[in-house]
Amino acid sequence: MEKLYEILKSLHPDVDFTAQDDLIGEGILDSLDIVTLITEINSAYDVSIPAEEILPENFCSASAIYDLITRLDEA
């Protein structure tokens, strides 16, 4: 999870991602951030995020993103 926090902090150093639970709805992450995030996750975690998993609920919080990574890693 620390690796994910580092990736998120590189996108928005001023945001406390441990306390946010609506990254999309509050406009913290936009579509460009999501694309960058997916690329960084693919590299850092050696998982591929398929297009059908690029849904707001999978990117609404650091916890949701980590759950997605874990689920894809186990598949």
trRosetta pair geometry for C-beta under 8 A, 3 or more apart (Angstrom, degrees):
i j d omega theta_ij theta_ji phi_ij phi_ji
1 4 5.5 -53 -158 35 44 114
1 5 6.5 45 146 -20 71 101
1 62 7.3 82 -164 152 97 113
1 66 5.4 3 -109 -114 87 149
2 5 5.6 -51 -150 35 36 112
2 6 6.5 40 150 -22 66 102
3 6 5.7 -52 -154 32 32 114
3 7 6.7 34 149 -19 64 103
3 44 5.3 166 163 170 125 132
3 45 7.3 146 107 -66 140 88
4 7 5.6 -52 -151 34 35 112
4 8 6.3 32 153 -15 67 106
4 41 7.5 28 -112 -104 87 95
4 44 7.9 164 -77 105 55 147
4 62 6.0 133 127 -162 121 96
4 65 6.2 157 -163 105 134 118
4 66 5.5 -115 -7 -80 171 94
4 69 7.1 -140 -82 -6 128 157
5 8 5.7 -55 -145 40 33 110
5 9 6.0 34 155 -21 67 108
5 17 5.8 -179 -129 68 78 131
5 18 7.3 8 -114 -57 125 88
5 62 6.4 29 -85 -146 74 146
6 9 5.7 -54 -143 38 28 111
6 10 6.5 35 154 -26 62 102
7 10 5.8 -53 -155 27 30 113
7 11 7.2 26 148 -15 61 102
7 37 6.5 104 145 -134 119 72
7 40 4.6 148 -144 133 123 140
7 41 6.8 100 171 -66 173 68
7 44 6.3 -113 -65 -9 130 159
8 11 5.8 -58 -160 33 38 111
8 12 6.9 -36 165 43 71 87
8 15 7.4 -89 152 83 103 116
8 17 4.6 57 121 -75 149 161
8 37 7.4 30 -90 -116 67 113
8 62 6.1 -69 -33 -98 162 106
8 65 7.9 146 -68 54 121 162
9 12 7.1 -89 -138 72 29 51
9 13 5.4 53 -179 -109 77 57
9 15 7.7 -155 -108 62 56 80
9 17 7.0 -111 -60 -4 73 126
10 13 7.4 27 -107 -66 18 83
10 40 7.6 169 64 -120 136 159
11 29 7.5 27 136 -108 149 86
11 33 5.3 85 -166 -142 139 102
11 36 6.4 142 -100 98 113 133
11 37 6.7 -19 -56 -71 150 92
12 15 4.2 27 119 7 119 119
12 17 8.0 124 73 -61 106 102
12 28 6.3 -101 13 -176 175 92
12 29 7.9 -115 -14 -77 136 67
12 33 7.6 2 -32 -126 108 137
15 20 6.5 -4 175 -33 110 144
15 28 5.7 95 -118 -152 154 126
16 19 4.5 24 111 24 114 111
16 20 6.7 149 89 -25 64 92
17 20 5.6 -56 -136 31 41 113
17 23 7.7 16 -131 -87 87 123
17 61 7.9 137 -177 -168 79 62
17 62 4.6 90 155 -50 109 129
18 62 6.7 -41 -89 35 41 147
20 23 5.5 80 137 -72 128 79
20 26 7.1 -118 -153 42 111 146
20 28 6.3 -10 -161 0 157 167
20 61 6.1 -178 107 -123 72 79
20 62 7.3 92 65 -12 92 93
21 60 6.6 19 168 140 53 97
21 61 4.6 -11 -130 -84 50 130
21 63 7.9 -9 -115 30 82 116
22 25 4.0 -42 172 49 113 114
22 26 5.0 105 101 -18 95 99
22 60 5.7 -26 -119 -170 43 96
22 61 7.3 -9 -45 -63 28 88
23 26 6.6 -63 -134 46 17 99
23 28 4.5 -84 -153 65 68 117
23 29 4.5 34 150 5 108 112
23 59 6.3 -95 76 145 123 76
23 60 5.7 163 31 -167 83 30
23 61 6.1 163 -14 -83 104 37
23 62 7.9 106 -46 -40 137 60
24 27 7.9 31 171 -67 29 27
24 28 7.7 -66 -53 47 19 79
24 29 5.8 -45 -83 67 57 100
24 56 4.6 -135 79 -148 172 97
24 59 5.9 89 -52 97 113 97
24 60 5.5 -64 13 -102 105 65
25 56 7.7 81 -47 -176 79 128
25 60 7.1 25 -3 -135 98 98
27 30 7.0 14 -162 -70 65 88
28 33 7.9 -110 127 98 60 173
29 33 4.3 -137 -152 96 74 139
29 34 5.9 93 161 -59 114 79
29 37 7.1 -6 -144 -26 130 146
29 59 6.2 -113 95 154 155 117
30 33 5.1 101 48 9 59 105
30 34 7.3 -113 107 -8 33 91
31 34 5.5 -50 -149 32 35 114
31 35 6.6 37 153 -19 65 101
32 35 5.7 -50 -151 34 34 112
32 36 6.4 32 151 -15 65 106
33 36 5.7 -58 -149 41 32 111
33 37 5.9 35 152 -24 67 110
34 37 5.5 -53 -143 37 29 115
34 38 6.3 33 156 -22 64 104
34 54 6.8 99 162 -156 129 106
34 59 5.9 -2 -116 -141 106 168
35 38 5.9 -52 -149 33 28 111
35 39 6.6 28 153 -17 61 106
36 39 5.8 -58 -153 36 31 112
36 40 6.3 27 153 -15 67 109
37 40 5.8 -58 -146 40 30 109
37 41 6.1 30 156 -20 66 108
37 59 7.3 112 94 -132 154 121
37 65 7.4 -77 168 -138 132 141
38 41 5.7 -54 -142 37 29 111
38 42 6.3 35 155 -24 63 105
38 49 5.1 -109 -142 50 102 136
38 54 7.1 -20 -82 -99 141 112
39 42 5.8 -52 -150 31 28 114
39 43 6.6 21 155 -12 62 108
40 43 5.8 -60 -151 41 31 109
40 44 5.8 17 160 -10 69 115
41 44 6.0 -60 -131 46 27 102
41 45 5.4 -18 -177 23 68 117
41 47 6.6 -44 145 63 94 99
41 49 6.5 44 90 -29 131 125
41 65 7.5 -129 -92 177 142 108
41 69 6.1 -127 -164 -96 119 113
42 45 7.2 -64 -115 55 10 81
42 46 7.5 46 177 -113 47 18
42 47 6.4 -112 -117 75 50 52
42 48 5.9 43 -124 -102 105 52
42 49 6.7 -106 -69 4 93 88
43 46 7.7 3 -176 -67 17 51
45 69 5.2 -62 -177 -159 172 120
45 73 6.6 -89 166 -76 112 120
47 69 5.9 157 37 -148 155 70
47 72 4.5 99 -173 112 133 121
47 73 5.3 -79 -80 -73 129 74
48 72 7.2 -150 62 176 47 133
49 53 5.3 -120 -171 81 82 125
49 54 6.6 95 142 -65 114 85
49 68 7.1 34 -119 151 112 122
49 72 6.5 -77 -94 -83 62 166
50 53 5.2 91 63 6 74 104
50 54 7.9 -130 105 -17 43 85
51 54 5.7 -48 -158 14 42 115
52 55 7.9 0 161 -38 46 104
53 58 5.8 95 171 -83 78 175
53 68 6.3 130 174 -155 122 118
53 72 7.2 31 -128 -73 174 121
54 58 7.1 -113 -127 62 22 133
54 59 7.7 14 -154 -24 59 128
55 58 4.9 89 61 4 81 105
55 59 7.5 170 86 7 43 91
56 59 6.3 -84 -150 53 33 91
56 60 6.1 58 156 -64 73 94
57 60 5.7 -21 -137 -15 34 122
57 64 6.5 -134 159 -163 56 143
58 64 5.8 -176 -157 152 28 105
58 65 6.8 86 157 -96 67 51
58 67 7.9 -130 -140 78 71 96
58 68 4.6 74 -163 -77 105 140
59 64 6.6 -126 -54 101 8 118
59 65 5.8 50 -117 -80 54 96
59 68 7.9 -16 -63 -7 61 155
60 64 5.0 46 50 26 80 159
61 64 4.6 98 51 5 78 100
61 65 7.0 -142 94 -3 43 85
62 65 5.7 -55 -149 38 33 112
62 66 6.2 33 153 -19 66 107
63 66 5.7 -55 -146 38 29 110
63 67 6.4 34 152 -22 64 104
64 67 5.6 -49 -147 33 32 114
64 68 6.6 37 151 -21 62 102
65 68 5.6 -52 -155 33 33 114
65 69 6.6 34 148 -19 65 103
66 69 5.5 -49 -148 35 37 114
66 70 6.2 37 153 -19 67 105
67 70 5.7 -55 -146 39 30 112
67 71 6.2 31 155 -20 65 107
68 71 5.8 -55 -145 37 28 111
68 72 6.3 21 158 -13 64 109
69 72 6.0 -61 -147 41 27 106
69 73 6.0 27 155 -22 64 112
70 73 5.7 -56 -143 36 28 113
70 74 6.4 23 158 -17 63 109
71 74 6.1 -61 -151 36 27 107
71 75 6.7 36 151 -33 62 105
72 75 5.6 -47 -150 19 36 118
